Amino acid sequence: MQQKKSKGIFWIFSILALIFLLLFSFSIGAANVPMMILTFILLVATFGVGFTVKKKYRENDWL
């Protein structure tokens, strides 16, 4: 049986997503369009990487 891998990376992804979501909200409040675009792209990228890593963990039975 394979050893289970650490799930700490998912905490990092969730904290990053939270930070980008907060920054996106602040940029909406400040009407800062370039910051809105940047934080939205970073938020979507963070979710994409997180889900990809989770899929890899499931395929390799590390969860």
mmCIF file of the C-alpha atoms, coordinates in Angstrom:
data_MODEL
# 
_entry.id   MODEL 
# 
loop_
_atom_site.group_PDB 
_atom_site.id 
_atom_site.type_symbol 
_atom_site.label_atom_id 
_atom_site.label_alt_id 
_atom_site.label_comp_id 
_atom_site.label_asym_id 
_atom_site.label_entity_id 
_atom_site.label_seq_id 
_atom_site.pdbx_PDB_ins_code 
_atom_site.Cartn_x 
_atom_site.Cartn_y 
_atom_site.Cartn_z 
_atom_site.occupancy 
_atom_site.B_iso_or_equiv 
_atom_site.pdbx_formal_charge 
_atom_site.auth_seq_id 
_atom_site.auth_comp_id 
_atom_site.auth_asym_id 
_atom_site.auth_atom_id 
_atom_site.pdbx_PDB_model_num 
ATOM 1  C CA . MET A 1 1  ? 0.000   0.000  0.000   1.00 0.00 ? 1  MET A CA 1 
ATOM 2  C CA . GLN A 1 2  ? 1.248   3.445  -0.921  1.00 0.00 ? 2  GLN A CA 1 
ATOM 3  C CA . GLN A 1 3  ? 1.907   5.992  1.755   1.00 0.00 ? 3  GLN A CA 1 
ATOM 4  C CA . LYS A 1 4  ? -0.638  8.815  1.892   1.00 0.00 ? 4  LYS A CA 1 
ATOM 5  C CA . LYS A 1 5  ? 0.702   12.186 0.793   1.00 0.00 ? 5  LYS A CA 1 
ATOM 6  C CA . SER A 1 6  ? 0.323   15.363 2.770   1.00 0.00 ? 6  SER A CA 1 
ATOM 7  C CA . LYS A 1 7  ? -2.855  17.341 2.200   1.00 0.00 ? 7  LYS A CA 1 
ATOM 8  C CA . GLY A 1 8  ? -1.203  20.587 3.290   1.00 0.00 ? 8  GLY A CA 1 
ATOM 9  C CA . ILE A 1 9  ? -0.945  21.747 -0.314  1.00 0.00 ? 9  ILE A CA 1 
ATOM 10 C CA . PHE A 1 10 ? -4.732  22.043 -0.394  1.00 0.00 ? 10 PHE A CA 1 
ATOM 11 C CA . TRP A 1 11 ? -4.600  24.441 2.567   1.00 0.00 ? 11 TRP A CA 1 
ATOM 12 C CA . ILE A 1 12 ? -2.153  26.581 0.609   1.00 0.00 ? 12 ILE A CA 1 
ATOM 13 C CA . PHE A 1 13 ? -4.427  26.568 -2.443  1.00 0.00 ? 13 PHE A CA 1 
ATOM 14 C CA . SER A 1 14 ? -7.445  27.518 -0.333  1.00 0.00 ? 14 SER A CA 1 
ATOM 15 C CA . ILE A 1 15 ? -5.591  30.394 1.354   1.00 0.00 ? 15 ILE A CA 1 
ATOM 16 C CA . LEU A 1 16 ? -4.364  31.670 -2.022  1.00 0.00 ? 16 LEU A CA 1 
ATOM 17 C CA . ALA A 1 17 ? -7.874  31.480 -3.470  1.00 0.00 ? 17 ALA A CA 1 
ATOM 18 C CA . LEU A 1 18 ? -9.238  33.362 -0.468  1.00 0.00 ? 18 LEU A CA 1 
ATOM 19 C CA . ILE A 1 19 ? -6.618  36.101 -0.841  1.00 0.00 ? 19 ILE A CA 1 
ATOM 20 C CA . PHE A 1 20 ? -7.316  36.496 -4.566  1.00 0.00 ? 20 PHE A CA 1 
ATOM 21 C CA . LEU A 1 21 ? -11.072 36.573 -3.928  1.00 0.00 ? 21 LEU A CA 1 
ATOM 22 C CA . LEU A 1 22 ? -10.628 39.300 -1.319  1.00 0.00 ? 22 LEU A CA 1 
ATOM 23 C CA . LEU A 1 23 ? -8.364  41.293 -3.627  1.00 0.00 ? 23 LEU A CA 1 
ATOM 24 C CA . PHE A 1 24 ? -10.928 40.919 -6.415  1.00 0.00 ? 24 PHE A CA 1 
ATOM 25 C CA . SER A 1 25 ? -13.650 42.242 -4.109  1.00 0.00 ? 25 SER A CA 1 
ATOM 26 C CA . PHE A 1 26 ? -11.514 45.203 -3.052  1.00 0.00 ? 26 PHE A CA 1 
ATOM 27 C CA . SER A 1 27 ? -10.700 46.012 -6.670  1.00 0.00 ? 27 SER A CA 1 
ATOM 28 C CA . ILE A 1 28 ? -14.423 46.015 -7.509  1.00 0.00 ? 28 ILE A CA 1 
ATOM 29 C CA . GLY A 1 29 ? -15.020 48.436 -4.645  1.00 0.00 ? 29 GLY A CA 1 
ATOM 30 C CA . ALA A 1 30 ? -12.187 50.664 -5.831  1.00 0.00 ? 30 ALA A CA 1 
ATOM 31 C CA . ALA A 1 31 ? -13.332 50.395 -9.472  1.00 0.00 ? 31 ALA A CA 1 
ATOM 32 C CA . ASN A 1 32 ? -9.825  49.341 -10.463 1.00 0.00 ? 32 ASN A CA 1 
ATOM 33 C CA . VAL A 1 33 ? -10.380 47.426 -13.702 1.00 0.00 ? 33 VAL A CA 1 
ATOM 34 C CA . PRO A 1 34 ? -6.789  46.223 -14.299 1.00 0.00 ? 34 PRO A CA 1 
ATOM 35 C CA . MET A 1 35 ? -6.628  44.828 -10.761 1.00 0.00 ? 35 MET A CA 1 
ATOM 36 C CA . MET A 1 36 ? -10.028 43.150 -11.268 1.00 0.00 ? 36 MET A CA 1 
ATOM 37 C CA . ILE A 1 37 ? -8.771  41.411 -14.389 1.00 0.00 ? 37 ILE A CA 1 
ATOM 38 C CA . LEU A 1 38 ? -5.480  40.362 -12.793 1.00 0.00 ? 38 LEU A CA 1 
ATOM 39 C CA . THR A 1 39 ? -7.019  38.993 -9.605  1.00 0.00 ? 39 THR A CA 1 
ATOM 40 C CA . PHE A 1 40 ? -9.775  37.187 -11.524 1.00 0.00 ? 40 PHE A CA 1 
ATOM 41 C CA . ILE A 1 41 ? -7.202  35.461 -13.738 1.00 0.00 ? 41 ILE A CA 1 
ATOM 42 C CA . LEU A 1 42 ? -5.130  34.504 -10.689 1.00 0.00 ? 42 LEU A CA 1 
ATOM 43 C CA . LEU A 1 43 ? -8.238  33.215 -8.890  1.00 0.00 ? 43 LEU A CA 1 
ATOM 44 C CA . VAL A 1 44 ? -9.269  31.038 -11.838 1.00 0.00 ? 44 VAL A CA 1 
ATOM 45 C CA . ALA A 1 45 ? -5.689  29.778 -12.241 1.00 0.00 ? 45 ALA A CA 1 
ATOM 46 C CA . THR A 1 46 ? -5.510  28.878 -8.545  1.00 0.00 ? 46 THR A CA 1 
ATOM 47 C CA . PHE A 1 47 ? -8.752  26.916 -8.765  1.00 0.00 ? 47 PHE A CA 1 
ATOM 48 C CA . GLY A 1 48 ? -7.547  25.183 -11.937 1.00 0.00 ? 48 GLY A CA 1 
ATOM 49 C CA . VAL A 1 49 ? -4.245  24.110 -10.422 1.00 0.00 ? 49 VAL A CA 1 
ATOM 50 C CA . GLY A 1 50 ? -5.960  23.018 -7.207  1.00 0.00 ? 50 GLY A CA 1 
ATOM 51 C CA . PHE A 1 51 ? -8.488  20.838 -8.997  1.00 0.00 ? 51 PHE A CA 1 
ATOM 52 C CA . THR A 1 52 ? -5.769  19.371 -11.222 1.00 0.00 ? 52 THR A CA 1 
ATOM 53 C CA . VAL A 1 53 ? -3.660  18.439 -8.199  1.00 0.00 ? 53 VAL A CA 1 
ATOM 54 C CA . LYS A 1 54 ? -6.698  16.944 -6.482  1.00 0.00 ? 54 LYS A CA 1 
ATOM 55 C CA . LYS A 1 55 ? -7.460  14.858 -9.569  1.00 0.00 ? 55 LYS A CA 1 
ATOM 56 C CA . LYS A 1 56 ? -3.862  13.599 -9.602  1.00 0.00 ? 56 LYS A CA 1 
ATOM 57 C CA . TYR A 1 57 ? -4.099  12.727 -5.902  1.00 0.00 ? 57 TYR A CA 1 
ATOM 58 C CA . ARG A 1 58 ? -7.307  10.765 -6.523  1.00 0.00 ? 58 ARG A CA 1 
ATOM 59 C CA . GLU A 1 59 ? -5.909  8.921  -9.546  1.00 0.00 ? 59 GLU A CA 1 
ATOM 60 C CA . ASN A 1 60 ? -2.859  7.825  -7.552  1.00 0.00 ? 60 ASN A CA 1 
ATOM 61 C CA . ASP A 1 61 ? -4.948  6.975  -4.461  1.00 0.00 ? 61 ASP A CA 1 
ATOM 62 C CA . TRP A 1 62 ? -3.075  9.481  -2.294  1.00 0.00 ? 62 TRP A CA 1 
ATOM 63 C CA . LEU A 1 63 ? -6.194  10.914 -0.653  1.00 0.00 ? 63 LEU A CA 1 
# 
